Structures are given as structure tokens and as C-alpha cells.
Amino acid sequence: MAEPHRCLSCSKPISWSFAICRKCETIYGSRPSHWPDWLAYLWREEQRERRRNRRINRFEICFSDVYANFVEGNRIDD
């Protein structure tokens, strides 16, 4: 996952797999259960958005795919 990602606290660019940068981790700790409410909320929302995007990417059917199947005479529900 090479998406650009920023620290939820200070907006510094960080790796996609982390919520906050190392500096902010020294301030708030590494466990979301110990973070201030606003930071824990932002992390929950980020995770929710990532799950939503993963579901969309998994189940989305492009119109061009549907049209190609229609032209070829294939039925989608076969």
C-alpha cells in the first residue's frame, strides 16, 4: 500500500501502516486506547475509510466490464 499518508496529529508524511509519527508517539504513546479522544477518533475514522475502500475495490463492477459481457453475449448471473 503505497498511498501517501500523514501523521494524524502533526501531518508529517509517514508510512501508510502507522497512525502517528515517532515524535507524536513519544507524546501520546503507541496504543490508541491511551490517546486523547480526538486522536483516537481520527484513527478509527481512518481505519473505517480504509475498510470501506477495500470493500469497494473488491466488489466494484466497472461499466466497461458489464458492457463487454453484454456484447459478448455472456450473462453475468450464469
N, C-alpha and C positions, 0 to 999 in steps of 0.2 A: 504494500500500500504506500505508494509514493506521493500521496496527496500532501499539499502544503498544510501545515498545522502550526498553530501558535499556542503559547502558554496561555491558559485561561485566566491567569492572574495579571501578567505583565505584558502579554502579547509578543514576547520574544519567540522567534522561529525555533521550533523543536521537532523532534521525531514524532511521527504520527501516533505511535503507540503510547505516548505519555500525555498526561493531562496538564502537568505544570513543569516548568524548567527546574534545574537543580537548585538555583538560588531560591526560588519560591518554595521548593521542597524543604529547604533548611528553615524557612519561616513557618510554614504551615504543616509540615510533616508529610509522610508518604501515604498515609491512609486517609481516604476520603471521609471516613467516619469521624476523623478528628479535625477536619477542615471547617472553616466558617460556613454557615448556611448558604451564603451566596455562591461560594466556590463549589461546594458540593452540588448545588442546584445546576450550575453551569456544566459540570461534568456529567451529571445524569442526563441533561438535555443533549449534550454531545453524543453520548452513547446511544440515546434514543434515535437521534438523527442518523447515526452510522448504521444502526439496525434497520431503520426504515429504508435507507438507500440500498442496503444489501438485499432486502426483500424485493425492492423494485427491480434491481438488476437481475435478480434470479427469475422473476416471474413475468417481467415485461415482454410483451409481444409487439414487435415493430410492425407498422402497417405494411412496409415493403415485404416482410415475410408472409403476412396474411395474403397479400395480393399475389405474390409468387406462387403460393399454394393454390390459390383460386385459378390462376391462369393455367397452371399445370394440370388442373382437374383433380387435385388432391383435396380431400375433405379433412378439416382439422380434427373433427370428432371421430375419425376412424380409429 
